[in-house]
Amino acid sequence: MRFHLIDRIDLLEPHRAVRARKLTSHQEEYWRDEGRGPEMPRPLVLEALCQAGTWLIMGSTGLRRRAALLSADTVAFDGAVRPGDVLEVAGRVESFGADTAVLSGTVEVAGRTVLTAEAIMCALLPTEDLEDPAAVERMYALLTRGARVAGPAAEAAA
């Protein structure tokens, strides 16, 4: 991933839901100013939700599968993200199969919704085909440190 848009996972319910966050910094490379001050490009706000969804998929499969975006039915952007904002990302599983998953979710900043996305379809690919499994395991441990991992699949993913 070129941009790591998830700093921490607060809740991971395998095959159900994820709550994560990203503290933005003035030092990030991606800020754009279109005359209203620096803003995070809208596709990267969606990418934050997709990255949280990827960690949900990986946490649900014992880190063996990861998500690759295929399509999104509906994406609505409802506000700007500025340097210093904390993205509060919430994703939920709509369906989860052997080869695909469908997720929906929101991104909020200080209690206001800045993005809503419905029916994000992802292909589920072997993690080792895309990334070094040891690096994924280290990052997952770092992101979920202190997180609540809940649900019946939690033991299988551990």
C-alpha positions, -999 to +999 in steps of 0.1 A: +000+000+000+014+034-010-007+052+017-014+036+050-047+051+058-055+030+089-034+037+121-054+016+145-082-010+146-105-005+176-130-033+169-129-063+146-158-087+145-148-114+120-172-117+091-193-088+106-177-054+112-146-032+118-140+001+134-107+018+127-092+052+127-066+074+109-050+105+124-041+127+095-010+149+096+002+180+078+032+159+068+012+135+046+021+137+009-015+136-005-030+170+005-045+190-023-056+227-022-083+236-047-087+271-032-104+261+001-073+251+020-057+216+021-080+187+017-076+149+015-085+138-020-119+121-019-107+088-034-083+085-005-112+088+020-128+059+002-094+041+003-094+044+041-127+026+042-114+000+018-082-006+038-103-011+070-124-036+050-092-054+039-081-057+075-116-071+083-113-097+055-078-106+066-088-108+103-118-130+093-096-155+074-067-159+097-047-134+074-049-159+045-071-138+022-072-101+014-097-079-004-091-064-039-117-038-049-139-048-078-167-022-076-187+001-054-224+007-060-229+040-042-203+064-028-214+098-014-189+124-002-204+148+024-175+169+036-138+178+035-110+161+055-084+185+066-049+180+081-052+170+117-086+154+113-092+119+127-110+096+103-134+073+122-140+044+098-168+019+103-173-010+079-198-038+079-201-070+060-231-073+037-221-108+023-190-130+027-183-159+004-153-180-006-143-157-035-160-124-029-172-102-001-195-071-001-190-044+025-206-010+033-195+017+056-189+053+066-161+076+074-167+103+100-147+133+113-156+148+146-190+132+145-199+144+110-202+119+081-177+127+053-183+095+033-209+068+029-204+038+007-227+010-001-221-024-017-183-023-021-176-056-039-142-072-033-124-103-047-108-124-020-073-132-030-045-152-013-026-128+009+008-143-001+001-135-037+001-098-030+022-092+001+048-108+024+027-128+049+052-121+077+049-083+071+011-086+071+012-105+104+034-078+120+012-049+107-020-067+118-005-072+153+004-035+154-030-023+142-050-045+165-030-040+196-056-031+223-085-037+199-116-057+208-116-088+185-150-104+190-173-130+176-172-168+169-146-166+142-121-147+165-105-179+178-101-192+143-084-160+131-061-158+161 
